[in-house]
Amino acid sequence: MTTLPLWAWIVFYILVLIMLIIDLKMFSKKGEHEVNVSEALKMTGIWIGVSLLFCAGIELFYPVDAHEKAMEFMAGYLIEKSLSMDNLFVFLMLFSFFGVERKYQHEVLFWGIFGALVLRSIFIFAGAAMVEHFEWVLGLFGLFLLYTGGKMFSNSDDQQTDPSKNIIVRWFKKLFPVTDKMHEDHFFIKEESKGKVRWMATPLFITLLVIETTDVAFAVDSIPAVFSVSRDPFIVLTSNIFAILGLRALYFALAAVAKYFKYLKYGLGIILIFVGVKMLLAMNEYINALGSLVGLNLNMPHIEVPTPLSLIIIFGVLVLSMGLSVLVTRKTE
């Protein structure tokens, strides 16, 4: 595992903060502007371009195994980006459930992504520490990815959950008053009742709360998946964060064509199963030891799937599932 100096981490987070500010200023006018597909596509292209530039920087300046680290970054970025698409359709359902108008959705997504960056950083540092001290944890990650990948094939399209039953939302409502009415792009409002003024949360803030807790659930899948292609915490973190930074633009680009991604979840399921198997193949020493404990001589060989091959497989599955979705949807229209 490569250890970078503290200044490299600080510079990266300053860069992320600058990009978030630029995104907030360029993407839309606060509370007044409805983001259209053309804007979203342009911003998506910009974010992808910035990510590729960062990857080129790794290729040129990373102190150890620069080319391999650049490939790991791209593989991790692609895994996180593809899994993020599933998040976007959940966000679409949440905005519909809470009745959030399109022109206010960008505000929720901005703060949702900001919160996700903080939470992902914590999870990744914790995960890296666990892997460094307890390498066998990667085997558990692999088994979990097989399970979640399999669930992608069993979940029905009609399966819905009630966001209002979210445990965090119920807990928050017990502690803080919530109004039933939207107040434009405000998360909190002052309300006067019987001569007393009190702060109340709006449904927009409740939507943000649900999005944040939903992202935690998605992180449980995506972060172990990225550890399958790299154990370097800097590569895992940066690939995750660059994928998330473009999530807001990608949402508005995909929201208009959501119906064309009918089979995307099956592609994501295959990707999760692939990275789970990849992770387990590299854990032969622990699997053989476990087999010995129960009287089995497994003699499983150590198999490392090269990062470029992983990148090709992940990209190929993603493109095929999206292409098939478009073709089938157009034929049925």
C-alpha positions as CSV (number, residue, x, y, z in Angstrom):
1,M,0.0,0.0,0.0
2,T,1.4,3.3,-1.1
3,T,1.7,6.0,1.6
4,L,1.5,9.6,0.2
5,P,2.6,12.7,2.1
6,L,-0.1,14.6,4.0
7,W,0.2,17.6,1.7
8,A,-1.0,15.4,-1.2
9,W,-4.3,14.6,0.6
10,I,-4.7,18.3,1.6
11,V,-4.2,19.5,-2.0
12,F,-6.7,16.9,-3.2
13,Y,-9.4,18.0,-0.8
14,I,-8.8,21.7,-1.6
15,L,-9.2,20.7,-5.3
16,V,-12.5,19.0,-4.5
17,L,-13.8,22.0,-2.6
18,I,-12.9,24.3,-5.5
19,M,-14.6,22.0,-8.0
20,L,-17.8,21.9,-5.8
21,I,-17.9,25.7,-5.6
22,I,-17.4,26.0,-9.4
23,D,-20.1,23.4,-9.9
24,L,-22.5,25.3,-7.7
25,K,-21.9,28.6,-9.5
26,M,-21.9,27.3,-13.0
27,F,-24.6,24.7,-12.9
28,S,-27.5,26.8,-11.9
29,K,-28.9,29.9,-10.2
30,K,-30.0,29.1,-6.7
31,G,-33.7,28.2,-6.5
32,E,-34.6,29.8,-9.8
33,H,-33.3,27.6,-12.6
34,E,-34.6,24.3,-13.9
35,V,-31.6,22.3,-15.2
36,N,-32.2,21.0,-18.8
37,V,-30.8,18.0,-20.5
38,S,-28.4,20.0,-22.6
39,E,-26.8,21.7,-19.6
40,A,-26.6,18.4,-17.8
41,L,-24.8,16.7,-20.7
42,K,-22.3,19.5,-21.0
43,M,-21.5,19.3,-17.2
44,T,-21.3,15.5,-17.4
45,G,-18.8,15.8,-20.2
46,I,-16.8,18.4,-18.2
47,W,-16.7,16.2,-15.1
48,I,-15.6,13.1,-17.1
49,G,-12.9,15.3,-18.7
50,V,-11.6,16.5,-15.3
51,S,-11.6,12.9,-14.0
52,L,-9.5,11.8,-17.1
53,L,-7.1,14.7,-16.5
54,F,-6.7,13.6,-12.9
55,C,-6.0,10.0,-14.1
56,A,-3.4,11.4,-16.5
57,G,-1.8,13.2,-13.5
58,I,-1.6,9.9,-11.7
59,E,0.1,8.3,-14.8
60,L,2.6,11.1,-14.9
61,F,3.4,11.9,-11.3
62,Y,2.4,9.0,-9.0
63,P,5.5,8.0,-7.1
64,V,5.2,4.2,-7.4
65,D,3.8,2.0,-10.3
66,A,2.2,5.1,-11.9
67,H,0.7,3.2,-14.9
68,E,-0.8,0.5,-12.8
69,K,-2.2,3.1,-10.4
70,A,-3.8,5.0,-13.3
71,M,-5.4,1.8,-14.5
72,E,-6.7,1.1,-11.0
73,F,-8.1,4.6,-10.8
74,M,-10.0,4.2,-14.0
75,A,-11.3,0.8,-13.0
76,G,-12.5,2.1,-9.6
77,Y,-14.0,5.2,-11.3
78,L,-15.9,3.1,-13.8
79,I,-17.2,0.8,-11.0
80,E,-18.4,3.7,-8.9
81,K,-19.8,5.5,-11.9
82,S,-21.8,2.5,-13.0
83,L,-23.1,1.7,-9.6
84,S,-24.0,5.4,-9.1
85,M,-26.5,5.1,-12.0
86,D,-28.6,2.8,-9.8
87,N,-28.6,5.5,-7.1
88,L,-29.9,8.1,-9.7
89,F,-33.1,6.1,-10.4
90,V,-33.7,5.9,-6.6
91,F,-33.2,9.6,-6.4
92,L,-35.8,10.0,-9.2
93,M,-38.3,8.0,-7.2
94,L,-37.6,10.0,-4.0
95,F,-38.1,13.3,-5.7
96,S,-41.4,12.1,-7.1
97,F,-42.5,10.7,-3.8
98,F,-41.8,14.0,-1.9
99,G,-43.1,16.2,-4.7
100,V,-39.8,18.1,-5.2
101,E,-40.0,20.3,-8.3
102,R,-37.2,19.8,-10.9
103,K,-35.9,23.4,-10.4
104,Y,-35.2,22.7,-6.7
105,Q,-33.7,19.2,-7.2
106,H,-30.2,20.5,-7.9
107,E,-30.1,22.1,-4.4
108,V,-30.9,18.8,-2.7
109,L,-28.4,16.9,-4.9
110,F,-25.6,19.4,-4.2
111,W,-25.8,19.1,-0.5
112,G,-26.5,15.3,-0.8
113,I,-23.3,14.9,-2.8
114,F,-21.3,17.1,-0.3
115,G,-22.5,14.8,2.6
116,A,-21.7,11.7,0.5
117,L,-18.1,13.0,0.0
118,V,-17.7,13.3,3.8
119,L,-19.3,9.9,4.6
120,R,-17.4,8.1,1.8
121,S,-14.1,9.5,3.0
122,I,-14.8,8.1,6.5
123,F,-15.8,4.7,5.2
124,I,-12.8,4.4,2.9
125,F,-10.3,5.4,5.5
126,A,-11.9,2.9,7.9
127,G,-12.0,0.2,5.2
128,A,-8.4,0.8,4.3
129,A,-7.3,0.4,8.0
130,M,-9.3,-2.8,8.3
131,V,-7.8,-4.3,5.1
132,E,-4.3,-3.3,6.2
133,H,-4.6,-5.0,9.6
134,F,-7.1,-7.8,8.7
135,E,-6.6,-8.8,5.1
136,W,-9.1,-11.6,5.4
137,V,-11.8,-8.9,5.5
138,L,-11.5,-8.7,1.7
139,G,-12.9,-12.2,1.6
140,L,-16.0,-11.0,3.4
141,F,-16.3,-8.1,1.0
142,G,-16.2,-10.5,-1.9
143,L,-18.9,-12.7,-0.4
144,F,-21.1,-9.6,0.3
145,L,-20.6,-8.4,-3.4
146,L,-21.8,-11.9,-4.6
147,Y,-24.9,-11.5,-2.4
148,T,-25.7,-8.0,-3.5
149,G,-25.0,-8.8,-7.2
150,G,-27.4,-11.7,-7.0
151,K,-30.1,-9.5,-5.4
152,M,-29.9,-7.3,-8.5
153,F,-31.5,-10.2,-10.4
154,S,-34.2,-11.0,-7.9
155,N,-35.5,-7.5,-7.2
156,S,-38.7,-6.7,-9.0
157,D,-39.1,-3.5,-10.9
158,D,-42.3,-2.9,-9.1
159,Q,-40.7,-3.3,-5.7
160,Q,-41.1,0.0,-3.8
161,T,-40.2,1.2,-0.4
162,D,-41.9,4.0,1.6
163,P,-39.3,6.7,2.2
164,S,-41.4,8.1,5.0
165,K,-40.7,4.9,7.0
166,N,-37.0,5.6,6.9
167,I,-35.7,5.1,10.5
168,I,-33.6,8.3,10.4
169,V,-36.6,10.3,9.2
170,R,-38.8,8.9,12.0
171,W,-36.1,9.7,14.6
172,F,-35.6,13.2,13.2
173,K,-39.4,14.0,13.3
174,K,-39.5,13.0,16.9
175,L,-36.8,15.6,17.7
176,F,-37.6,18.4,15.3
177,P,-40.9,19.8,14.0
178,V,-41.5,19.3,10.3
179,T,-43.9,21.2,8.0
180,D,-45.9,19.4,5.3
181,K,-45.6,22.2,2.8
182,M,-42.8,23.0,0.5
183,H,-41.2,26.4,0.8
184,E,-39.3,26.8,-2.5
185,D,-35.6,25.8,-2.0
186,H,-35.6,26.3,1.8
187,F,-34.6,23.4,4.0
188,F,-35.8,25.2,7.2
189,I,-38.3,28.0,7.8
190,K,-39.4,30.1,10.7
191,E,-43.0,29.8,11.6
192,E,-44.9,31.9,14.1
193,S,-47.6,30.3,16.2
194,K,-49.4,31.9,19.3
195,G,-46.8,34.6,19.5
196,K,-43.9,32.1,19.4
197,V,-41.4,31.7,16.6
198,R,-39.9,28.3,15.9
199,W,-37.8,26.7,13.3
200,M,-39.3,23.9,11.2
201,A,-37.8,21.5,8.7
202,T,-39.4,21.4,5.2
203,P,-40.1,18.3,3.1
204,L,-37.0,19.4,1.0
205,F,-34.8,18.7,4.0
206,I,-36.5,15.3,4.7
207,T,-35.7,14.4,1.0
208,L,-32.1,15.3,1.6
209,L,-32.1,13.2,4.8
210,V,-33.4,10.2,2.9
211,I,-30.9,10.7,0.1
212,E,-28.0,10.8,2.5
213,T,-29.1,7.6,4.3
214,T,-29.7,5.9,0.9
215,D,-26.2,6.8,-0.2
216,V,-24.8,5.1,2.9
217,A,-26.6,1.9,1.8
218,F,-25.1,2.2,-1.7
219,A,-21.6,2.9,-0.3
220,V,-21.7,-0.5,1.4
221,D,-21.8,-2.0,-2.1
222,S,-19.5,0.4,-4.0
223,I,-16.6,0.8,-1.7
224,P,-15.8,-2.9,-1.3
225,A,-16.2,-3.2,-5.1
226,V,-13.4,-0.6,-5.6
227,F,-11.2,-2.4,-3.1
228,S,-11.3,-5.3,-5.5
229,V,-9.2,-3.3,-8.0
230,S,-7.0,-1.4,-5.6
231,R,-5.9,-1.5,-2.0
232,D,-4.3,1.9,-2.2
233,P,-6.6,4.3,-0.1
234,F,-5.6,7.3,-2.2
235,I,-6.7,5.5,-5.4
236,V,-9.9,4.1,-3.8
237,L,-10.8,7.5,-2.4
238,T,-10.1,9.7,-5.5
239,S,-11.8,7.3,-7.9
240,N,-14.9,7.2,-5.6
241,I,-15.0,11.0,-5.1
242,F,-14.5,11.9,-8.8
243,A,-17.3,9.6,-9.7
244,I,-19.6,11.2,-7.1
245,L,-18.7,14.7,-8.1
246,G,-20.3,14.3,-11.5
247,L,-23.4,12.6,-10.0
248,R,-25.6,15.7,-10.0
249,A,-25.0,16.5,-13.7
250,L,-25.5,12.8,-14.6
251,Y,-28.8,12.7,-12.7
252,F,-30.3,15.5,-14.9
253,A,-28.9,13.9,-18.0
254,L,-30.4,10.4,-17.2
255,A,-33.7,11.5,-15.6
256,A,-35.1,12.4,-19.0
257,V,-34.2,9.0,-20.5
258,A,-34.7,6.7,-17.5
259,K,-37.1,4.5,-19.3
260,Y,-34.2,3.4,-21.7
261,F,-32.2,1.7,-18.9
262,K,-34.5,-1.2,-18.2
263,Y,-31.7,-3.8,-18.0
264,L,-29.0,-1.6,-16.4
265,K,-29.5,-3.2,-13.0
266,Y,-28.7,-6.7,-14.4
267,G,-25.5,-5.3,-15.8
268,L,-24.7,-3.9,-12.4
269,G,-25.4,-7.2,-10.9
270,I,-22.9,-8.9,-13.2
271,I,-20.3,-6.3,-12.4
272,L,-20.8,-6.8,-8.7
273,I,-20.6,-10.6,-9.1
274,F,-17.4,-10.3,-11.2
275,V,-15.6,-8.1,-8.7
276,G,-16.7,-10.3,-5.9
277,V,-15.3,-13.4,-7.6
278,K,-12.1,-11.4,-8.5
279,M,-11.7,-10.5,-4.8
280,L,-12.2,-14.2,-3.7
281,L,-9.8,-15.6,-6.3
282,A,-7.0,-13.5,-4.7
283,M,-7.9,-14.8,-1.2
284,N,-6.9,-18.4,-1.9
285,E,-4.6,-18.6,1.2
286,Y,-7.4,-17.8,3.6
287,I,-10.0,-20.0,1.7
288,N,-7.6,-23.0,1.8
289,A,-6.9,-22.4,5.5
290,L,-10.7,-22.3,6.2
291,G,-11.1,-25.5,4.2
292,S,-8.4,-27.2,6.3
293,L,-10.3,-26.3,9.5
294,V,-13.3,-28.2,8.3
295,G,-11.3,-31.1,6.9
296,L,-11.2,-30.1,3.2
297,N,-8.1,-30.0,1.0
298,L,-9.2,-27.3,-1.4
299,N,-5.7,-26.5,-2.8
300,M,-7.1,-23.4,-4.5
301,P,-4.5,-21.5,-6.6
302,H,-3.9,-17.8,-6.3
303,I,-5.4,-16.0,-9.3
304,E,-5.0,-12.3,-9.9
305,V,-7.2,-10.7,-12.6
306,P,-5.1,-8.0,-14.3
307,T,-6.5,-4.5,-13.8
308,P,-6.7,-3.7,-17.6
309,L,-8.8,-6.9,-18.1
310,S,-11.0,-5.9,-15.2
311,L,-11.5,-2.5,-16.8
312,I,-12.4,-4.0,-20.2
313,I,-14.9,-6.5,-18.6
314,I,-16.6,-3.8,-16.5
315,F,-16.8,-1.3,-19.3
316,G,-18.1,-4.0,-21.7
317,V,-20.8,-5.2,-19.4
318,L,-21.9,-1.7,-18.7
319,V,-22.1,-0.8,-22.4
320,L,-23.9,-4.0,-23.4
321,S,-26.5,-3.7,-20.7
322,M,-27.2,-0.1,-21.6
323,G,-27.2,-0.8,-25.3
324,L,-29.6,-3.8,-24.9
325,S,-31.9,-1.6,-22.7
326,V,-32.1,1.0,-25.5
327,L,-32.7,-1.5,-28.3
328,V,-35.4,-3.4,-26.4
329,T,-37.2,-0.3,-25.2
330,R,-37.3,1.2,-28.7
331,K,-38.7,-2.0,-30.2
332,T,-41.5,-2.1,-27.7
333,E,-42.5,1.6,-28.2
